[in-house]
Amino acid sequence: MSDLFGRVVAESTPAGLVDSDSVSPYDRSYAYDMAGRLTVVTDRTAVTGEAVNTDPAAGDVTTCVTRTYRFDVRGNRLSRTAGISGTDGGCVAAGTGTAQSWTYDSADRVQTAANGGAAYVYDALGRQTLIPGADTPAGGSAGDLAVGYYDNDLAASLTQNGVTTTYSLDALQRRTSATTTSSSGTTTLVRHYADQSDSPSWAISTDTTGNQTTSWYGSSLGGDLGLTLTDGVAQLQLSDIHGDVALPVTVSADSTVTNVGGYSDFDEYGNPVTSTTDTDTGVLTYGWLGAKERATDTTGLMLMGVRLYNPVTGSFTSVDPVPGGNTTAYTYPQDPINKYDTTGKFAFAAALAFGLADSWNPTGWIVVAAVVVAVTVYYGGTYLANKSHDKRATSKSKTSGAEHTKNKRPSTKAKHQKGQLRKGRDAGGEKGDVRRPYQR
């Protein structure tokens, strides 16, 4: 359900699901502030296999979680509060519950982990080189996360809990290989591209023993991720309306469904809602915004175009390459339900998200062109309306002036000559000051 501004204010899974044993039904609502920022989420996510229940008389009420976000005037997230309902199932008031808070410097850089934890470390270019463990998807027990960069700000390496992943780039600055080294050995993941986009067409993973697994990725009719083929096993990747990969469905050669995989569910900023959230998309991990083929690294950070995105803080680890692309140089759009930044460069609305993510083919360009045309028509119409108003004002001014002269008596040659003579006499001609030393 949407409001008058076209923003999603409520969504829920349909009643009577075909396979309720594989899906976690939910009922969510969203509230926004005057700046269009998502501030309150009420979320009832049922246990897998159960339906959402809000009536105590019908049995145990589905737990309601209220998540509240607070921002400063620049859009930096100051706090996130999560409150859980009691036995009656009633959603708690906004701002009630366990809170996390952050502080920022004048350059909009987050200073410490939530609630005054360990400090972040930045390099001279404003890039986070150390993220405190408490602010990482793996949590504080995994330790701090070290990040290395290339000179073009793309991620070069990630190290956490004794595991290091290094990336190599191709001529188009796309990630081609990722080598992960740990105490158990070394694994590699190689991406292959068939077009100009940053979404690979297939990828090959090699484990510590040398065994290889190949996954192929195909698009749906709409241009999103629709199919994976891993070592001969085909899976349809079902996504929700936001573009998150939710459910893999294994099909046989005759298109018969042979298995329904695990259900994946994420909150508004990409954090797993339940501990059972586990995507199955081949050798690449596509979950939140997986339909746009935004991959999640082994650390839990997301490879979001040209930058790394941290779902815990809802921000990027480096400076926005496009000045003004978002409200600050680090933040992800504060309305993550209706806006996207899949390129790591700038925020855009849902319609343009698909067009840019799929801009390498004609379908994507058609969407981009449609958005551009819509904007042009709107602002063009505004411009023409203003011009029309200006013309009416000018015409009215001329008409008003004519009202003062419409009854004026016509001029004659004699009147004109008489006037010129009077003018010359008053001025004294070229030598008037000499001939007339005194004023009359």
C-alpha positions, 0 to 999 in steps of 0.5 A: 500500500502506498501514500499520496507521495507514492511511498510504500507505507505497508506491505504483507505476505498474502494469506493462504501461502502455497508453501507456508512451511518455507516462508516466514509471513510478515506484516509491516508498516512504514512511517516517514518524517517531513524530509521524506526519511524513513523513521518508524517501522513496525514489523510482525514477522512470523516463525516459518510455517506459521501465519501472522496473528494479531488476535490474542483470542486466536492463539499466540500473537505474532511478535511485533518489533518497532524500529525507530530511526533518528537523524540530524539535519544533514541526514546522519543517523543518530540512533536506531532503536528496536523495541519488542512487543509484550505478551499481548502482541501490541507494538511498542511506541516509537523510540522505545527499546534497545538503542544504538547511537552514533556521533559524527564529525564536521565531515559527516564521518562516524566516529565510534561504534554504537554507544561510544564503542571503539573508534573508526580509523580513516585515511587521508582521503576520508576512507574507513580503513578500520571498522569496529567489530561492533559495527560490522555484520559479523558482530563484535566477536569477530573483531575489527574489520580492516579495509584496503583500497585502490587509488580509485577508491575501489575495495582492494582487501578486507580482513576480519577474524583472521580471514583476508579477501583481496580483489583484482580489477579488470580494465573497466574497474570491475571485480574479476577475482577474489582470493580468500586466505584463512587458516584452512587454506585459500579459495578463489572466486573469478567473475566473468562478464558478457557485457558492459555492466558490473553484473557477471554472467558466470562465476567460478569458485575454487575451494581449498582442495582445488574443486571448482563450482561454476554458476551461471546467472540469467535475467528475468524478463524485467531485467533482474536476476531470474535464474541461476544454473550451478553445476547443472542444477537450475534454480528460479530466484524469486524476489520481493517487490524491493528487489531482495532475493527471497526464495530459490526454486529448483526446477528440472529439465521439464520445468517441474519444481523439485525443491523450494529452498530456504527463505531469506528476509531482510530489514529495510537496510539489508540486515537479516531479519531472522537467523534462518536467513540464508540465500542460495544463489550459487557461488555468488551471494545475492540477498538484499538487492540481490535482484539487482545483483548486488553481492554480499562479501564474506564479511557481510559488507555489500559490494554496492557498485563503486563502494562498500556498503555496511548494512549495520550503519546504513552507510558507505565506507568511503566518500561519494564520488558524486558530490551531492549524490546523497545528503552526505558523502557517506550515507545511504538514502534515508528512505531505503524502501523507496530509494536506492543507490546500487551504483554507490554514486547517487540516490534514485527512486525505484523506477530509475533503479532498474533502468541504471542497473540494467542500462547495458541493454535496450530495456534499461535505456528505455526505462532511463529515457522514460524517467528523463522524459517524465522529469523533462515534461514536468520541469518543461511544463513549469518553465512554459507556464512561467513564460506564459505568465510573464507574457500575460504580465507584459501584455497587461503592462502594455495595455495599461500604458495604452489606456493613458494614451487612447484619448490623446489628441493627434500630433500635427507638423505645426505642433511638432515644429513649434515644440522643437522651436521652444526646445531650442530657445530654452536650451539656447542652441549650440552657443546659447550660453554665450549669447544669453549670459543671464537666465530669463 
